[in-house]
């Protein structure tokens, strides 16, 4: 199958003049028919034509260019694999693609929430567990507080902590993944961890912390 391009780099087509709308509709139907047949050239043209639309929907919802690109890739791969499920009588191809994109965006949000919760649990364990001792009864409270604080963090700090705890990346690897300077990654991580630790300490009952 033709390799996918980055939708972020796709140049959106200019609106067609009113006189060309009929031709545009016919062309879209032709592309959809070729796509359903499994014609790879049609697939490439479909991706080029509507990739920017899918990418922009994901970027607006997720607020992260890398995740938006992943969602766009997943959307078109899912559409290609399930192309026989598309029926023109039910609506145009772009609407069908948007429906798939919305499901992939929802999946991305769910995965982000799971990463946040796992990072919160890991951070709570790091801050509350002592070697050779059973888990303190307050550990559940710690995890709740950490989860709440993670959700309050700015998106960039939350993503850095999730990459560090969930993906087990070093600061250097996080800098490479996000495109942020190494010093910025370190300062964001330090401030975020200090904020979470302070919140956990303030949330503990007297005499516990």
TORKOL-814863 format. One line per 10 residues: their letters; for each residue x, y, z of N, C-alpha, C. Coordinates in steps of 0.1 Angstrom, whole numbers, m for minus. Layout:
N
A) X Y Z X Y Z X Y Z; ...
end
This chain:
209
XXXXXXXXXX) 8 m12 0 0 0 0 9 12 0; 4 23 m7 12 35 m7 15 41 7; 27 45 10 31 50 23 23 63 25; 18 65 38 11 77 42 20 88 43; 16 100 40 23 112 42 18 119 55; 26 129 60 21 136 72 10 146 68; m2 144 74 m13 154 71 m9 168 75; 0 169 85 4 183 89 10 190 78; 16 183 68 23 189 57 15 189 45; 2 185 46 m6 185 34 m11 199 31
XXXXXXXXXX) m11 203 19 m16 216 15 m31 215 12; m39 222 19 m53 221 17 m57 227 4; m66 220 m3 m70 225 m16 m79 237 m14; m78 247 m24 m86 259 m23 m100 255 m27; m110 263 m21 m124 260 m24 m126 261 m39; m134 252 m44 m136 251 m59 m147 262 m62; m145 268 m74 m155 278 m78 m169 271 m79; m179 279 m78 m193 273 m78 m196 265 m91; m190 269 m102 m192 262 m115 m186 248 m115; m176 246 m106 m169 233 m106 m174 223 m96
XXXXXXXXXX) m184 227 m88 m189 219 m77 m194 205 m82; m201 206 m93 m206 193 m99 m195 184 m103; m185 190 m109 m173 182 m113 m166 177 m101; m165 185 m90 m159 181 m78 m166 169 m72; m179 169 m72 m187 158 m66 m185 145 m74; m184 147 m87 m182 135 m96 m168 129 m93; m158 138 m92 m144 134 m89 m144 127 m75; m151 132 m65 m150 126 m52 m157 112 m52; m167 111 m60 m174 98 m61 m165 88 m68; m158 93 m79 m148 84 m86 m137 79 m77
XXXXXXXXXX) m132 89 m68 m121 85 m59 m127 75 m49; m139 77 m44 m145 68 m34 m146 54 m40; m151 53 m52 m153 40 m59 m139 33 m60; m129 40 m65 m116 34 m66 m110 30 m53; m113 38 m42 m108 35 m29 m114 22 m24; m127 20 m26 m134 8 m22 m129 m4 m29; m126 m2 m42 m121 m13 m50 m107 m18 m45; m100 m9 m38 m87 m13 m33 m76 m7 m42; m79 3 m50 m69 10 m59 m60 19 m51; m47 16 m50 m38 23 m42 m36 38 m46
XXXXXXXXXX) m37 40 m59 m36 54 m64 m48 62 m59; m60 56 m59 m72 63 m53 m70 66 m39; m64 56 m31 m62 57 m17 m53 69 m15; m42 70 m22 m33 81 m20 m39 95 m23; m48 95 m33 m55 108 m36 m65 111 m25; m72 101 m20 m82 103 m9 m74 109 3; m63 103 6 m55 108 17 m50 122 15; m46 125 3 m41 138 0 m52 148 1; m64 144 m3 m75 154 m4 m81 156 10; m83 146 18 m90 148 31 m81 145 43
XXXXXXXXXX) m68 143 41 m59 141 53 m58 154 62; m58 165 56 m57 178 63 m70 180 72; m81 176 66 m94 177 74 m93 168 87; m89 155 85 m89 146 96 m78 151 106; m67 155 101 m56 160 110 m61 172 118; m68 182 112 m72 194 119 m82 190 130; m91 181 127 m101 177 137 m94 171 150; m84 162 147 m76 156 158 m68 167 166; m62 176 158 m53 186 165 m61 195 174; m73 199 169 m82 207 177 m86 200 190
XXXXXXXXXX) m89 188 189 m94 180 201 m83 176 210; m72 172 205 m61 167 213 m51 178 218; m49 188 209 m40 199 213 m25 194 212; m23 184 204 m9 178 203 m7 174 189; 3 180 182 6 177 168 9 163 166; 18 157 175 22 143 173 11 134 174; 2 136 184 m9 127 186 m19 128 175; m20 141 170 m30 143 159 m25 136 146; m12 136 144 m7 129 132 m9 114 134; m7 109 146 m9 94 148 m24 91 146
XXXXXXXXXX) m33 99 150 m47 97 148 m51 97 133; m45 107 126 m48 107 112 m43 94 105; m31 90 108 m26 78 103 m35 66 106; m39 65 119 m48 54 123 m61 54 116; m66 66 114 m79 68 107 m79 63 93; m69 66 85 m68 62 71 m64 47 70; m56 42 79 m53 28 79 m66 20 82; m74 25 92 m86 18 95 m96 19 84; m96 30 77 m105 32 66 m101 23 54; m88 21 52 m84 13 41 m87 m2 44
XXXXXXXXXX) m85 m6 56 m88 m20 60 m103 m23 60; m110 m13 63 m125 m15 64 m132 m8 53; m126 m6 41 m131 1 30 m144 m5 24; m145 m19 26 m157 m25 20 m170 m22 29; m167 m16 40 m179 m12 49 m184 2 45; m178 8 36 m183 21 31 m193 19 20; m205 26 21 m215 26 11 m219 40 8; m218 43 m5 m220 57 m9 m234 62 m6; m244 52 m6 m258 56 m4 m260 62 10; m251 59 19 m252 63 33 m246 77 35
XXXXXXXXXX) m239 82 25 m233 95 27 m219 96 20; m214 108 18 m201 109 11 m190 104 19; m179 101 12 m167 95 18 m161 104 29; m160 117 28 m154 125 38 m162 124 52; m175 123 51 m183 121 63 m180 108 70; m178 97 62 m174 84 67 m160 85 74; m151 92 68 m137 93 73 m138 101 86; m146 111 87 m147 119 99 m153 110 111; m162 102 107 m168 93 118 m157 84 123; m148 78 115 m137 70 120 m128 78 128
XXXXXXXXXX) m125 90 123 m116 99 130 m121 102 144; m133 105 146 m139 108 159 m137 96 169; m139 84 164 m136 72 172 m122 71 176; m113 74 167 m98 73 170 m94 84 179; m100 96 178 m98 107 187 m102 103 202; m114 97 202 m119 92 215 m110 82 221; m104 73 213 m95 63 218 m82 70 223; m78 80 216 m66 87 220 m68 94 234; m80 100 236 m83 106 249 m83 96 260; m89 84 257 m89 73 267 m75 68 270
XXXXXXXXXX) m67 67 260 m53 63 263 m45 73 271; m48 86 268 m41 96 276 m46 96 290; m58 93 293 m63 92 307 m57 80 314; m55 69 306 m49 57 313 m34 60 316; m27 67 307 m14 71 310 m13 80 322; m22 89 323 m22 99 334 m24 91 347; m33 82 347 m36 74 359 m24 65 363; m18 59 353 m7 50 356 5 59 361; 7 70 355 18 79 360 15 84 374; 2 87 377 m1 91 390 1 80 401
XXXXXXXXXX) m3 68 397 0 57 406 15 54 408; 22 56 398 37 54 399 43 65 408; 39 77 405 44 88 413 41 87 428; 28 82 430 24 81 444 32 70 451; 35 59 444 43 48 450 57 53 453; 63 61 443 76 66 445 77 75 457; 66 83 460 67 92 471 63 87 484; 56 75 484 50 70 497 55 57 501; 61 49 492 65 35 496 79 36 503; 81 28 513 94 26 519 98 12 518
XXXXXXXXXX) 111 9 515 115 m4 513 113 m13 526; 108 m25 523 106 m34 535 93 m32 543; 85 m22 539 73 m19 547 61 m21 538; 49 m24 544 37 m26 537 32 m12 533; 23 m13 523 18 0 518 10 7 529; 13 20 530 5 28 540 m9 29 537; m18 29 547 m33 31 543 m35 44 536; m27 54 537 m29 66 531 m25 66 516; m19 55 511 m14 55 497 m26 57 487; m38 52 491 m49 54 481 m52 69 481
XXXXXXXXXX) m51 76 492 m53 91 492 m43 98 484; m30 93 485 m19 99 478 m22 98 463; m26 86 458 m29 84 444 m40 93 439; m50 95 447 m61 104 443 m56 118 441; m48 122 451 m42 136 451 m33 138 439; m25 128 436 m15 129 425 m23 129 412; m33 121 411 m41 121 398 m47 134 396; m53 140 407 m59 153 406 m49 164 401; m37 163 407 m27 173 404 m22 172 390; m21 159 385 m16 157 372 m26 163 362
XXXXXXXXXX) m39 162 365 m49 168 356 m48 183 356; m43 189 367 m43 203 368 m30 209 361; m20 201 358 m8 205 352 m10 211 338; m2 220 334 m2 224 320 0 212 311; m6 212 299 m4 200 290 10 196 288; 19 205 286 33 201 283 39 194 295; 36 199 308 42 192 319 36 179 322; 23 178 319 16 165 321 22 155 311; 24 159 299 29 150 288 43 145 292; 52 154 297 65 151 301 65 140 312
XXXXXXXXXX) 57 142 322 56 132 333 51 119 328; 41 119 319 36 106 314 47 99 305; 54 107 298 65 101 290 76 95 299; 78 102 310 89 97 319 84 85 327; 72 85 332 67 74 340 62 63 332; 53 66 322 46 55 315 55 49 304; 62 58 296 70 53 285 85 50 290; 88 54 302 101 52 308 112 58 300; 110 71 295 119 78 287 128 87 296; 140 89 292 149 98 299 146 112 294
XXXXXXXXXX) 152 122 301 150 136 298 155 138 283; 166 132 280 171 134 266 162 128 256; 156 117 259 147 110 249 134 118 248; 129 124 260 117 132 260 120 145 251; 131 151 253 135 163 245 134 159 230; 140 148 226 139 143 212 125 141 207; 117 135 216 103 131 212 95 144 211; 96 154 220 88 165 220 93 177 212; 106 177 209 113 188 202 116 200 211; 114 198 224 117 208 234 132 208 238
XXXXXXXXXX) 138 219 241 152 219 246 153 211 259; 165 204 260 167 195 272 165 203 285; 170 215 286 168 223 298 154 226 301; 146 228 291 132 231 293 125 218 298; 128 207 293 122 194 297 125 192 312; 138 194 316 142 192 330 135 202 339; 134 214 335 127 224 344 112 221 345; 106 217 334 92 214 335 90 202 344; 98 192 342 97 180 351 99 183 365; 109 191 368 112 194 382 100 202 388
XXXXXXXXXX) 95 212 381 84 220 387 72 211 389; 69 203 379 57 194 380 58 185 392; 69 178 394 71 169 405 70 176 418; 76 188 419 76 196 432 61 199 435; 54 203 425 40 207 427 32 195 432; 34 183 426 27 171 430 31 167 444; 44 167 447 48 163 461 42 173 471; 42 186 468 37 195 478 22 193 480; 15 190 469 0 187 470 m2 175 479; 6 164 476 4 151 484 7 154 498
XXXXXXXXX) 17 162 501 21 165 515 10 173 522; 4 182 515 m6 191 521 m19 183 523; m21 173 514 m33 165 515 m33 154 525; m21 151 531 m20 140 540 m26 145 554; m32 136 562 m37 139 575 m25 143 584; m28 151 594 m17 155 603 m10 144 609; 3 144 609 11 134 615 14 122 606; 9 123 594 11 112 585 23 114 576; 24 126 570 34 129 560 48 129 566
end
